[in-house]
Amino acid sequence: MKNNLILLCLALSGGTAASAKVVSQPVAYEHAGVKLEGYLAYDDAKVSAEKPAPGVLVVPEWWGLTDYAKNRAVQLAKLGYVAFATDMYGAGVTTEDPKKATELSAQFYGKPLMAERAQAGLDQLLATKLVDPKRVASIGYCFGGAVSQALAYSGAPLAGIVSFHGSLIPATAETAAANKAKFLICHGGADPFVTREQTGDFMKSLEATKIDYQFISYAGAVHAFTNPGADTLAAKAGLTGVAYNAAADKRSWSHMRTFFNEIFAVKKS
C-alpha cells in the first residue's frame, strides 16, 4: 500500500515540457510473502494522471529481471507507453546459470502461481494511475512469453499479449473462455526448444477455441533471437540453439508496434 501511494504521488506530480524525460525507477512490492522489485518507465512529457496512456507489462526471460527487460521497458516508454518490467522471482534474484534458471522457472509452469505472480505486476502497473485500464497489454520473452499467455488465460484485463520466442501453452475451452486478449506470437523458425509438434498443438488449440491470434515465424531465428546479449549468455552457459538475430529482432518489434496500434486504437463513437 505504501508503495502504491508513492507511485500515485509520482503520477499526480506530472511533468512539464521543460523537464520532459523518460522517468524510470525500481518499484518494490510483494506477492505471496515474496519481496519483489519491478521497474517502471514512462515519458512524463506524454503521460500523466490527466492524460493516461496504454500500459505494457514486460515479463522477462528465465534469467530473471535483468537489464534486458528493463531496457525494453524504457524503449516502450519512448514510444509513449507506460511500461512495467515485472519481477517473477524476487528482488535481485537473477542468474546466468541455466540449471538455476530451470529451478527458478519450474515453480511456475503448470501452476496457478504463474498467472498470479504476473497479476501482481499488472496490479502495480495499474496502480500508477498513469494507465488507461482499457488499453493494457503484456509482452514476454522466452519464459516471459509463456507467462503472458498464462496471464491472458487467467482472465486478466488485457487487450493483447505478445510472446517473443516463448514457450507455448495450448488453450483449453476453459482458459479460452476466460481470455480477453488477442495474441501475437513471434516465433523463431529454427528454435530447437519448441518442437514442431508443440507448435502445431498450440495453433490447433487456438483455432479450436477461436482465440484471435497471429503467429509469425522468422526464418533461421533460434531461441532468444531478440536479445543482443544472447550469444554471450549462451557461451557462458554452454547452451546451443540460443543466439541473437538482428533481422528477426527488428521485424518482431515492428510487428509488435503494428499490433499495438490495432489493439490500442481508440474507437470513435
PyRosetta script that sets phi, psi and omega in degrees:
from pyrosetta import init, pose_from_sequence

init()
pose = pose_from_sequence("MKNNLILLCLALSGGTAASAKVVSQPVAYEHAGVKLEGYLAYDDAKVSAEKPAPGVLVVPEWWGLTDYAKNRAVQLAKLGYVAFATDMYGAGVTTEDPKKATELSAQFYGKPLMAERAQAGLDQLLATKLVDPKRVASIGYCFGGAVSQALAYSGAPLAGIVSFHGSLIPATAETAAANKAKFLICHGGADPFVTREQTGDFMKSLEATKIDYQFISYAGAVHAFTNPGADTLAAKAGLTGVAYNAAADKRSWSHMRTFFNEIFAVKKS")
pose.set_psi(1, -43.7)
pose.set_omega(1, 178.7)
pose.set_phi(2, -58.9)
pose.set_psi(2, -43.7)
pose.set_omega(2, -179.9)
pose.set_phi(3, -61.3)
pose.set_psi(3, -42.0)
pose.set_omega(3, -179.5)
pose.set_phi(4, -63.3)
pose.set_psi(4, -37.1)
pose.set_omega(4, 178.7)
pose.set_phi(5, -66.1)
pose.set_psi(5, -37.9)
pose.set_omega(5, 177.7)
pose.set_phi(6, -62.9)
pose.set_psi(6, -44.9)
pose.set_omega(6, 179.8)
pose.set_phi(7, -64.0)
pose.set_psi(7, -38.8)
pose.set_omega(7, -180.0)
pose.set_phi(8, -64.0)
pose.set_psi(8, -42.7)
pose.set_omega(8, 178.1)
pose.set_phi(9, -62.3)
pose.set_psi(9, -41.0)
pose.set_omega(9, 178.2)
pose.set_phi(10, -61.4)
pose.set_psi(10, -43.5)
pose.set_omega(10, -178.8)
pose.set_phi(11, -65.0)
pose.set_psi(11, -43.4)
pose.set_omega(11, -176.9)
pose.set_phi(12, -69.9)
pose.set_psi(12, -21.5)
pose.set_omega(12, 179.9)
pose.set_phi(13, -69.2)
pose.set_psi(13, -22.2)
pose.set_omega(13, 175.8)
pose.set_phi(14, 62.7)
pose.set_psi(14, -158.4)
pose.set_omega(14, 178.8)
pose.set_phi(15, -158.7)
pose.set_psi(15, 161.4)
pose.set_omega(15, 179.6)
pose.set_phi(16, -114.2)
pose.set_psi(16, 160.0)
pose.set_omega(16, 179.8)
pose.set_phi(17, -59.2)
pose.set_psi(17, -32.4)
pose.set_omega(17, -176.6)
pose.set_phi(18, -68.7)
pose.set_psi(18, -31.3)
pose.set_omega(18, -176.2)
pose.set_phi(19, -112.1)
pose.set_psi(19, 16.3)
pose.set_omega(19, -174.9)
pose.set_phi(20, -59.2)
pose.set_psi(20, 135.3)
pose.set_omega(20, 178.1)
pose.set_phi(21, -168.7)
pose.set_psi(21, 168.8)
pose.set_omega(21, 173.1)
pose.set_phi(22, -78.7)
pose.set_psi(22, 117.9)
pose.set_omega(22, 177.9)
pose.set_phi(23, -90.9)
pose.set_psi(23, 130.1)
pose.set_omega(23, 178.1)
pose.set_phi(24, -143.9)
pose.set_psi(24, 138.9)
pose.set_omega(24, 178.3)
pose.set_phi(25, -162.0)
pose.set_psi(25, 154.7)
pose.set_omega(25, 175.6)
pose.set_phi(26, -69.2)
pose.set_psi(26, 151.1)
pose.set_omega(26, -180.0)
pose.set_phi(27, -131.1)
pose.set_psi(27, 117.3)
pose.set_omega(27, 179.3)
pose.set_phi(28, -86.4)
pose.set_psi(28, 136.0)
pose.set_omega(28, 174.9)
pose.set_phi(29, -154.4)
pose.set_psi(29, -175.2)
pose.set_omega(29, -174.5)
pose.set_phi(30, -145.3)
pose.set_psi(30, 147.2)
pose.set_omega(30, 174.3)
pose.set_phi(31, -147.4)
pose.set_psi(31, 128.8)
pose.set_omega(31, 177.7)
pose.set_phi(32, 51.2)
pose.set_psi(32, 39.2)
pose.set_omega(32, 178.1)
pose.set_phi(33, 81.2)
pose.set_psi(33, 1.1)
pose.set_omega(33, 179.8)
pose.set_phi(34, -101.2)
pose.set_psi(34, 125.6)
pose.set_omega(34, 177.1)
pose.set_phi(35, -77.5)
pose.set_psi(35, 127.2)
pose.set_omega(35, -175.3)
pose.set_phi(36, -122.2)
pose.set_psi(36, 161.0)
pose.set_omega(36, 176.1)
pose.set_phi(37, -144.5)
pose.set_psi(37, 106.0)
pose.set_omega(37, 177.6)
pose.set_phi(38, -92.9)
pose.set_psi(38, -168.4)
pose.set_omega(38, -174.7)
pose.set_phi(39, -145.0)
pose.set_psi(39, 116.9)
pose.set_omega(39, -177.0)
pose.set_phi(40, -100.5)
pose.set_psi(40, 139.6)
pose.set_omega(40, 177.3)
pose.set_phi(41, -144.8)
pose.set_psi(41, 135.8)
pose.set_omega(41, 175.1)
pose.set_phi(42, -161.3)
pose.set_psi(42, 161.0)
pose.set_omega(42, 179.8)
pose.set_phi(43, -97.7)
pose.set_psi(43, 114.0)
pose.set_omega(43, -175.0)
pose.set_phi(44, -73.4)
pose.set_psi(44, -4.6)
pose.set_omega(44, 173.1)
pose.set_phi(45, -84.4)
pose.set_psi(45, -21.0)
pose.set_omega(45, -174.6)
pose.set_phi(46, -109.7)
pose.set_psi(46, -17.7)
pose.set_omega(46, -170.4)
pose.set_phi(47, -131.5)
pose.set_psi(47, 140.3)
pose.set_omega(47, 173.5)
pose.set_phi(48, -158.8)
pose.set_psi(48, 174.0)
pose.set_omega(48, 177.1)
pose.set_phi(49, -62.4)
pose.set_psi(49, -31.0)
pose.set_omega(49, 178.9)
pose.set_phi(50, -82.9)
pose.set_psi(50, -17.4)
pose.set_omega(50, -178.3)
pose.set_phi(51, -132.8)
pose.set_psi(51, 68.9)
pose.set_omega(51, -177.5)
pose.set_phi(52, -66.5)
pose.set_psi(52, 152.8)
pose.set_omega(52, -177.3)
pose.set_phi(53, -121.1)
pose.set_psi(53, 167.0)
pose.set_omega(53, 172.3)
pose.set_phi(54, -59.7)
pose.set_psi(54, 145.3)
pose.set_omega(54, -179.7)
pose.set_phi(55, -111.9)
pose.set_psi(55, 146.7)
pose.set_omega(55, -179.8)
pose.set_phi(56, -131.7)
pose.set_psi(56, 121.3)
pose.set_omega(56, 172.2)
pose.set_phi(57, -84.9)
pose.set_psi(57, 131.5)
pose.set_omega(57, 179.6)
pose.set_phi(58, -112.9)
pose.set_psi(58, 117.5)
pose.set_omega(58, -178.0)
pose.set_phi(59, -106.2)
pose.set_psi(59, 122.5)
pose.set_omega(59, -172.0)
pose.set_phi(60, -75.8)
pose.set_psi(60, 174.0)
pose.set_omega(60, 175.7)
pose.set_phi(61, -68.1)
pose.set_psi(61, 175.8)
pose.set_omega(61, -177.7)
pose.set_phi(62, -67.9)
pose.set_psi(62, -6.3)
pose.set_omega(62, 177.3)
pose.set_phi(63, -73.8)
pose.set_psi(63, -14.4)
pose.set_omega(63, -176.1)
pose.set_phi(64, 102.9)
pose.set_psi(64, -176.2)
pose.set_omega(64, -176.3)
pose.set_phi(65, -78.9)
pose.set_psi(65, 87.4)
pose.set_omega(65, -179.8)
pose.set_phi(66, -96.5)
pose.set_psi(66, -178.8)
pose.set_omega(66, 179.5)
pose.set_phi(67, -62.7)
pose.set_psi(67, -25.3)
pose.set_omega(67, -178.6)
pose.set_phi(68, -59.8)
pose.set_psi(68, -52.0)
pose.set_omega(68, 179.9)
pose.set_phi(69, -65.9)
pose.set_psi(69, -36.5)
pose.set_omega(69, 178.7)
pose.set_phi(70, -64.7)
pose.set_psi(70, -40.6)
pose.set_omega(70, 178.0)
pose.set_phi(71, -65.0)
pose.set_psi(71, -35.3)
pose.set_omega(71, 176.2)
pose.set_phi(72, -64.9)
pose.set_psi(72, -38.0)
pose.set_omega(72, 177.4)
pose.set_phi(73, -62.1)
pose.set_psi(73, -41.4)
pose.set_omega(73, 178.6)
pose.set_phi(74, -65.7)
pose.set_psi(74, -41.1)
pose.set_omega(74, 177.0)
pose.set_phi(75, -58.2)
pose.set_psi(75, -42.5)
pose.set_omega(75, 179.0)
pose.set_phi(76, -65.9)
pose.set_psi(76, -38.1)
pose.set_omega(76, 178.4)
pose.set_phi(77, -62.5)
pose.set_psi(77, -38.3)
pose.set_omega(77, 178.7)
pose.set_phi(78, -65.8)
pose.set_psi(78, -22.4)
pose.set_omega(78, 177.3)
pose.set_phi(79, -85.4)
pose.set_psi(79, -4.4)
pose.set_omega(79, 178.1)
pose.set_phi(80, 103.4)
pose.set_psi(80, 4.5)
pose.set_omega(80, 179.0)
pose.set_phi(81, -93.7)
pose.set_psi(81, 159.3)
pose.set_omega(81, 169.4)
pose.set_phi(82, -96.9)
pose.set_psi(82, 119.1)
pose.set_omega(82, -174.1)
pose.set_phi(83, -117.0)
pose.set_psi(83, 140.4)
pose.set_omega(83, 176.2)
pose.set_phi(84, -130.4)
pose.set_psi(84, 111.5)
pose.set_omega(84, 175.7)
pose.set_phi(85, -81.8)
pose.set_psi(85, 114.6)
pose.set_omega(85, -171.7)
pose.set_phi(86, -88.5)
pose.set_psi(86, 155.5)
pose.set_omega(86, -179.6)
pose.set_phi(87, -104.8)
pose.set_psi(87, 122.7)
pose.set_omega(87, -179.8)
pose.set_phi(88, -99.2)
pose.set_psi(88, -24.4)
pose.set_omega(88, -170.7)
pose.set_phi(89, -102.4)
pose.set_psi(89, -35.7)
pose.set_omega(89, -173.6)
pose.set_phi(90, 140.4)
pose.set_psi(90, 150.9)
pose.set_omega(90, -174.5)
pose.set_phi(91, -53.7)
pose.set_psi(91, 121.6)
pose.set_omega(91, 176.4)
pose.set_phi(92, 77.0)
pose.set_psi(92, 5.1)
pose.set_omega(92, -178.1)
pose.set_phi(93, -88.3)
pose.set_psi(93, 104.8)
pose.set_omega(93, 175.2)
pose.set_phi(94, -138.2)
pose.set_psi(94, 165.8)
pose.set_omega(94, 179.7)
pose.set_phi(95, -154.9)
pose.set_psi(95, 158.7)
pose.set_omega(95, 170.0)
pose.set_phi(96, -118.8)
pose.set_psi(96, 10.6)
pose.set_omega(96, 179.7)
pose.set_phi(97, -99.6)
pose.set_psi(97, 115.8)
pose.set_omega(97, -177.9)
pose.set_phi(98, -60.2)
pose.set_psi(98, -30.6)
pose.set_omega(98, 177.8)
pose.set_phi(99, -66.1)
pose.set_psi(99, -42.8)
pose.set_omega(99, 178.2)
pose.set_phi(100, -67.9)
pose.set_psi(100, -40.4)
pose.set_omega(100, 178.8)
pose.set_phi(101, -62.4)
pose.set_psi(101, -37.3)
pose.set_omega(101, 177.4)
pose.set_phi(102, -63.5)
pose.set_psi(102, -43.4)
pose.set_omega(102, 179.1)
pose.set_phi(103, -63.3)
pose.set_psi(103, -44.0)
pose.set_omega(103, -177.5)
pose.set_phi(104, -66.2)
pose.set_psi(104, -42.7)
pose.set_omega(104, -177.3)
pose.set_phi(105, -77.7)
pose.set_psi(105, -25.7)
pose.set_omega(105, -175.9)
pose.set_phi(106, -63.7)
pose.set_psi(106, -25.4)
pose.set_omega(106, -178.8)
pose.set_phi(107, -69.0)
pose.set_psi(107, -10.1)
pose.set_omega(107, -176.6)
pose.set_phi(108, -107.5)
pose.set_psi(108, -34.9)
pose.set_omega(108, -173.8)
pose.set_phi(109, -61.1)
pose.set_psi(109, 128.7)
pose.set_omega(109, 177.9)
pose.set_phi(110, 74.9)
pose.set_psi(110, 9.8)
pose.set_omega(110, -177.3)
pose.set_phi(111, -124.3)
pose.set_psi(111, 150.8)
pose.set_omega(111, 177.7)
pose.set_phi(112, -58.4)
pose.set_psi(112, -24.8)
pose.set_omega(112, -178.2)
pose.set_phi(113, -57.5)
pose.set_psi(113, -30.5)
pose.set_omega(113, -177.8)
pose.set_phi(114, -59.6)
pose.set_psi(114, -51.3)
pose.set_omega(114, 179.8)
pose.set_phi(115, -72.2)
pose.set_psi(115, -36.5)
pose.set_omega(115, -177.9)
pose.set_phi(116, -64.8)
pose.set_psi(116, -42.0)
pose.set_omega(116, 179.6)
pose.set_phi(117, -68.1)
pose.set_psi(117, -38.9)
pose.set_omega(117, 176.8)
pose.set_phi(118, -65.6)
pose.set_psi(118, -38.2)
pose.set_omega(118, 178.4)
pose.set_phi(119, -61.8)
pose.set_psi(119, -35.2)
pose.set_omega(119, 177.3)
pose.set_phi(120, -61.2)
pose.set_psi(120, -38.5)
pose.set_omega(120, 175.8)
pose.set_phi(121, -69.2)
pose.set_psi(121, -40.8)
pose.set_omega(121, 177.8)
pose.set_phi(122, -62.0)
pose.set_psi(122, -38.2)
pose.set_omega(122, 177.4)
pose.set_phi(123, -60.8)
pose.set_psi(123, -38.2)
pose.set_omega(123, 178.3)
pose.set_phi(124, -66.0)
pose.set_psi(124, -40.9)
pose.set_omega(124, 177.9)
pose.set_phi(125, -60.4)
pose.set_psi(125, -47.4)
pose.set_omega(125, -178.6)
pose.set_phi(126, -68.6)
pose.set_psi(126, -29.5)
pose.set_omega(126, -178.2)
pose.set_phi(127, -68.4)
pose.set_psi(127, -14.7)
pose.set_omega(127, 178.8)
pose.set_phi(128, -67.7)
pose.set_psi(128, -20.6)
pose.set_omega(128, -176.4)
pose.set_phi(129, 65.5)
pose.set_psi(129, 12.8)
pose.set_omega(129, 177.6)
pose.set_phi(130, -97.2)
pose.set_psi(130, -5.5)
pose.set_omega(130, -170.2)
pose.set_phi(131, -109.4)
pose.set_psi(131, 137.9)
pose.set_omega(131, 170.3)
pose.set_phi(132, -76.1)
pose.set_psi(132, 110.1)
pose.set_omega(132, -174.0)
pose.set_phi(133, -64.1)
pose.set_psi(133, -13.6)
pose.set_omega(133, 178.2)
pose.set_phi(134, -89.6)
pose.set_psi(134, -5.5)
pose.set_omega(134, -178.6)
pose.set_phi(135, -130.6)
pose.set_psi(135, 78.2)
pose.set_omega(135, -177.2)
pose.set_phi(136, -132.5)
pose.set_psi(136, 139.9)
pose.set_omega(136, 178.2)
pose.set_phi(137, -134.6)
pose.set_psi(137, 164.7)
pose.set_omega(137, 173.6)
pose.set_phi(138, -126.6)
pose.set_psi(138, 133.5)
pose.set_omega(138, 172.9)
pose.set_phi(139, -121.2)
pose.set_psi(139, 150.4)
pose.set_omega(139, -179.4)
pose.set_phi(140, -150.7)
pose.set_psi(140, 154.0)
pose.set_omega(140, -177.2)
pose.set_phi(141, -116.1)
pose.set_psi(141, 127.7)
pose.set_omega(141, -179.9)
pose.set_phi(142, 54.2)
pose.set_psi(142, -113.6)
pose.set_omega(142, 175.1)
pose.set_phi(143, -51.3)
pose.set_psi(143, -40.1)
pose.set_omega(143, -179.4)
pose.set_phi(144, -65.1)
pose.set_psi(144, -27.0)
pose.set_omega(144, 175.7)
pose.set_phi(145, -65.8)
pose.set_psi(145, -41.8)
pose.set_omega(145, 176.8)
pose.set_phi(146, -65.4)
pose.set_psi(146, -39.9)
pose.set_omega(146, 179.0)
pose.set_phi(147, -60.8)
pose.set_psi(147, -43.2)
pose.set_omega(147, 179.5)
pose.set_phi(148, -62.0)
pose.set_psi(148, -37.9)
pose.set_omega(148, 175.9)
pose.set_phi(149, -64.2)
pose.set_psi(149, -46.7)
pose.set_omega(149, -179.5)
pose.set_phi(150, -61.4)
pose.set_psi(150, -39.0)
pose.set_omega(150, 178.7)
pose.set_phi(151, -63.2)
pose.set_psi(151, -43.4)
pose.set_omega(151, 177.9)
pose.set_phi(152, -62.7)
pose.set_psi(152, -43.8)
pose.set_omega(152, -179.4)
pose.set_phi(153, -64.5)
pose.set_psi(153, -21.1)
pose.set_omega(153, -179.3)
pose.set_phi(154, -77.7)
pose.set_psi(154, -10.5)
pose.set_omega(154, -178.6)
pose.set_phi(155, 95.3)
pose.set_psi(155, 13.1)
pose.set_omega(155, 178.9)
pose.set_phi(156, -59.6)
pose.set_psi(156, 149.5)
pose.set_omega(156, -176.7)
pose.set_phi(157, -76.2)
pose.set_psi(157, 69.5)
pose.set_omega(157, -177.6)
pose.set_phi(158, -109.6)
pose.set_psi(158, 135.4)
pose.set_omega(158, 173.9)
pose.set_phi(159, -77.7)
pose.set_psi(159, -28.6)
pose.set_omega(159, -179.6)
pose.set_phi(160, -167.6)
pose.set_psi(160, 164.8)
pose.set_omega(160, 172.9)
pose.set_phi(161, -133.4)
pose.set_psi(161, 153.1)
pose.set_omega(161, 173.8)
pose.set_phi(162, -128.4)
pose.set_psi(162, 124.6)
pose.set_omega(162, 177.5)
pose.set_phi(163, -109.7)
pose.set_psi(163, 117.8)
pose.set_omega(163, 176.7)
pose.set_phi(164, -101.0)
pose.set_psi(164, 119.9)
pose.set_omega(164, -179.0)
pose.set_phi(165, 40.1)
pose.set_psi(165, 46.0)
pose.set_omega(165, -176.8)
pose.set_phi(166, -94.1)
pose.set_psi(166, 161.0)
pose.set_omega(166, 167.4)
pose.set_phi(167, -64.5)
pose.set_psi(167, 153.3)
pose.set_omega(167, -174.5)
pose.set_phi(168, -112.3)
pose.set_psi(168, 129.1)
pose.set_omega(168, 179.2)
pose.set_phi(169, -112.6)
pose.set_psi(169, 109.5)
pose.set_omega(169, -179.9)
pose.set_phi(170, -59.9)
pose.set_psi(170, 147.2)
pose.set_omega(170, 177.4)
pose.set_phi(171, -81.7)
pose.set_psi(171, 150.4)
pose.set_omega(171, 171.2)
pose.set_phi(172, -115.4)
pose.set_psi(172, 170.5)
pose.set_omega(172, 177.7)
pose.set_phi(173, -58.5)
pose.set_psi(173, -38.9)
pose.set_omega(173, -178.6)
pose.set_phi(174, -68.8)
pose.set_psi(174, -47.2)
pose.set_omega(174, -177.5)
pose.set_phi(175, -70.7)
pose.set_psi(175, -33.8)
pose.set_omega(175, 178.4)
pose.set_phi(176, -67.0)
pose.set_psi(176, -35.6)
pose.set_omega(176, 179.1)
pose.set_phi(177, -66.3)
pose.set_psi(177, -32.6)
pose.set_omega(177, 179.7)
pose.set_phi(178, -80.5)
pose.set_psi(178, -27.9)
pose.set_omega(178, -174.4)
pose.set_phi(179, -64.2)
pose.set_psi(179, 138.2)
pose.set_omega(179, 177.0)
pose.set_phi(180, -117.5)
pose.set_psi(180, -2.8)
pose.set_omega(180, -169.2)
pose.set_phi(181, -101.6)
pose.set_psi(181, 150.5)
pose.set_omega(181, 165.8)
pose.set_phi(182, -86.1)
pose.set_psi(182, 150.5)
pose.set_omega(182, -176.0)
pose.set_phi(183, -112.6)
pose.set_psi(183, 136.6)
pose.set_omega(183, 166.3)
pose.set_phi(184, -122.5)
pose.set_psi(184, 114.9)
pose.set_omega(184, -179.1)
pose.set_phi(185, -108.3)
pose.set_psi(185, 114.6)
pose.set_omega(185, 179.6)
pose.set_phi(186, -104.1)
pose.set_psi(186, 108.0)
pose.set_omega(186, -167.5)
pose.set_phi(187, -120.3)
pose.set_psi(187, 140.5)
pose.set_omega(187, 175.6)
pose.set_phi(188, -77.2)
pose.set_psi(188, 120.9)
pose.set_omega(188, -177.0)
pose.set_phi(189, -61.2)
pose.set_psi(189, -23.0)
pose.set_omega(189, -179.3)
pose.set_phi(190, -115.1)
pose.set_psi(190, 23.8)
pose.set_omega(190, -179.0)
pose.set_phi(191, -68.1)
pose.set_psi(191, 114.5)
pose.set_omega(191, -177.5)
pose.set_phi(192, -79.1)
pose.set_psi(192, -8.5)
pose.set_omega(192, -177.7)
pose.set_phi(193, -89.1)
pose.set_psi(193, -10.1)
pose.set_omega(193, 177.1)
pose.set_phi(194, -125.1)
pose.set_psi(194, 112.9)
pose.set_omega(194, -175.5)
pose.set_phi(195, -74.5)
pose.set_psi(195, 162.2)
pose.set_omega(195, 176.9)
pose.set_phi(196, -63.3)
pose.set_psi(196, -33.9)
pose.set_omega(196, 178.0)
pose.set_phi(197, -64.5)
pose.set_psi(197, -43.7)
pose.set_omega(197, 178.5)
pose.set_phi(198, -63.2)
pose.set_psi(198, -42.3)
pose.set_omega(198, 178.3)
pose.set_phi(199, -62.3)
pose.set_psi(199, -44.9)
pose.set_omega(199, -180.0)
pose.set_phi(200, -63.0)
pose.set_psi(200, -43.9)
pose.set_omega(200, 179.7)
pose.set_phi(201, -63.2)
pose.set_psi(201, -39.4)
pose.set_omega(201, -180.0)
pose.set_phi(202, -63.4)
pose.set_psi(202, -49.8)
pose.set_omega(202, -178.6)
pose.set_phi(203, -65.4)
pose.set_psi(203, -37.5)
pose.set_omega(203, 177.0)
pose.set_phi(204, -62.2)
pose.set_psi(204, -37.7)
pose.set_omega(204, -179.1)
pose.set_phi(205, -67.9)
pose.set_psi(205, -37.1)
pose.set_omega(205, 179.0)
pose.set_phi(206, -69.0)
pose.set_psi(206, -38.8)
pose.set_omega(206, 177.1)
pose.set_phi(207, -64.7)
pose.set_psi(207, -46.1)
pose.set_omega(207, -176.2)
pose.set_phi(208, -64.5)
pose.set_psi(208, -32.2)
pose.set_omega(208, -177.6)
pose.set_phi(209, -99.7)
pose.set_psi(209, 3.2)
pose.set_omega(209, 174.9)
pose.set_phi(210, 60.2)
pose.set_psi(210, 38.1)
pose.set_omega(210, 172.0)
pose.set_phi(211, -78.4)
pose.set_psi(211, 137.1)
pose.set_omega(211, 178.6)
pose.set_phi(212, -76.1)
pose.set_psi(212, 112.3)
pose.set_omega(212, -175.8)
pose.set_phi(213, -140.8)
pose.set_psi(213, 157.8)
pose.set_omega(213, 168.1)
pose.set_phi(214, -126.5)
pose.set_psi(214, 132.5)
pose.set_omega(214, 177.9)
pose.set_phi(215, -121.3)
pose.set_psi(215, 113.5)
pose.set_omega(215, -178.1)
pose.set_phi(216, -115.2)
pose.set_psi(216, 124.7)
pose.set_omega(216, -179.7)
pose.set_phi(217, -108.2)
pose.set_psi(217, 130.9)
pose.set_omega(217, -177.0)
pose.set_phi(218, -103.8)
pose.set_psi(218, 115.8)
pose.set_omega(218, -174.6)
pose.set_phi(219, -57.7)
pose.set_psi(219, 132.0)
pose.set_omega(219, 175.4)
pose.set_phi(220, 79.9)
pose.set_psi(220, -8.2)
pose.set_omega(220, -178.2)
pose.set_phi(221, -81.4)
pose.set_psi(221, 133.4)
pose.set_omega(221, 177.7)
pose.set_phi(222, -104.5)
pose.set_psi(222, -161.9)
pose.set_omega(222, -175.8)
pose.set_phi(223, -68.9)
pose.set_psi(223, 147.4)
pose.set_omega(223, 177.4)
pose.set_phi(224, 64.4)
pose.set_psi(224, 30.8)
pose.set_omega(224, -173.0)
pose.set_phi(225, -65.1)
pose.set_psi(225, -14.8)
pose.set_omega(225, -179.7)
pose.set_phi(226, -89.7)
pose.set_psi(226, -12.3)
pose.set_omega(226, -172.6)
pose.set_phi(227, -94.6)
pose.set_psi(227, 112.1)
pose.set_omega(227, 179.8)
pose.set_phi(228, -60.6)
pose.set_psi(228, -20.0)
pose.set_omega(228, 179.3)
pose.set_phi(229, -93.3)
pose.set_psi(229, 6.1)
pose.set_omega(229, -174.9)
pose.set_phi(230, -62.0)
pose.set_psi(230, -39.6)
pose.set_omega(230, -177.8)
pose.set_phi(231, -64.0)
pose.set_psi(231, -41.7)
pose.set_omega(231, 179.1)
pose.set_phi(232, -66.3)
pose.set_psi(232, -44.1)
pose.set_omega(232, 178.3)
pose.set_phi(233, -61.5)
pose.set_psi(233, -42.4)
pose.set_omega(233, -179.0)
pose.set_phi(234, -64.1)
pose.set_psi(234, -40.7)
pose.set_omega(234, 179.8)
pose.set_phi(235, -64.4)
pose.set_psi(235, -42.7)
pose.set_omega(235, -180.0)
pose.set_phi(236, -65.1)
pose.set_psi(236, -39.4)
pose.set_omega(236, -174.5)
pose.set_phi(237, -90.2)
pose.set_psi(237, -6.7)
pose.set_omega(237, -178.6)
pose.set_phi(238, 69.7)
pose.set_psi(238, 32.9)
pose.set_omega(238, -178.7)
pose.set_phi(239, -94.6)
pose.set_psi(239, 144.3)
pose.set_omega(239, 171.5)
pose.set_phi(240, -113.2)
pose.set_psi(240, 159.5)
pose.set_omega(240, -179.8)
pose.set_phi(241, 77.6)
pose.set_psi(241, 16.1)
pose.set_omega(241, 178.8)
pose.set_phi(242, -127.0)
pose.set_psi(242, 120.5)
pose.set_omega(242, -178.3)
pose.set_phi(243, -166.0)
pose.set_psi(243, 150.4)
pose.set_omega(243, 175.6)
pose.set_phi(244, -76.3)
pose.set_psi(244, 143.9)
pose.set_omega(244, 176.5)
pose.set_phi(245, -135.0)
pose.set_psi(245, 103.4)
pose.set_omega(245, -173.0)
pose.set_phi(246, -59.5)
pose.set_psi(246, -40.5)
pose.set_omega(246, -178.5)
pose.set_phi(247, -65.9)
pose.set_psi(247, -45.2)
pose.set_omega(247, -179.4)
pose.set_phi(248, -67.6)
pose.set_psi(248, -35.8)
pose.set_omega(248, 176.9)
pose.set_phi(249, -61.0)
pose.set_psi(249, -50.6)
pose.set_omega(249, -178.8)
pose.set_phi(250, -63.2)
pose.set_psi(250, -43.8)
pose.set_omega(250, -178.0)
pose.set_phi(251, -66.9)
pose.set_psi(251, -43.2)
pose.set_omega(251, -177.9)
pose.set_phi(252, -67.1)
pose.set_psi(252, -36.0)
pose.set_omega(252, 176.5)
pose.set_phi(253, -65.1)
pose.set_psi(253, -40.1)
pose.set_omega(253, 177.2)
pose.set_phi(254, -64.5)
pose.set_psi(254, -41.3)
pose.set_omega(254, 178.2)
pose.set_phi(255, -64.2)
pose.set_psi(255, -37.9)
pose.set_omega(255, 176.4)
pose.set_phi(256, -61.7)
pose.set_psi(256, -43.6)
pose.set_omega(256, -179.0)
pose.set_phi(257, -63.5)
pose.set_psi(257, -40.4)
pose.set_omega(257, 177.0)
pose.set_phi(258, -64.1)
pose.set_psi(258, -42.1)
pose.set_omega(258, 177.9)
pose.set_phi(259, -60.4)
pose.set_psi(259, -45.4)
pose.set_omega(259, 178.9)
pose.set_phi(260, -62.5)
pose.set_psi(260, -39.5)
pose.set_omega(260, 178.2)
pose.set_phi(261, -58.5)
pose.set_psi(261, -35.8)
pose.set_omega(261, 179.1)
pose.set_phi(262, -72.0)
pose.set_psi(262, -54.4)
pose.set_omega(262, -172.0)
pose.set_phi(263, -75.4)
pose.set_psi(263, -22.5)
pose.set_omega(263, 179.6)
pose.set_phi(264, -98.2)
pose.set_psi(264, 2.8)
pose.set_omega(264, -179.1)
pose.set_phi(265, -59.7)
pose.set_psi(265, 136.0)
pose.set_omega(265, 177.9)
pose.set_phi(266, -87.3)
pose.set_psi(266, 118.1)
pose.set_omega(266, -179.6)
pose.set_phi(267, -74.9)
pose.set_psi(267, 131.9)
pose.set_omega(267, 177.8)
pose.set_phi(268, -81.2)
pose.set_psi(268, 138.4)
pose.set_omega(268, -177.9)
pose.set_phi(269, -80.9)
pose.dump_pdb("model.pdb")
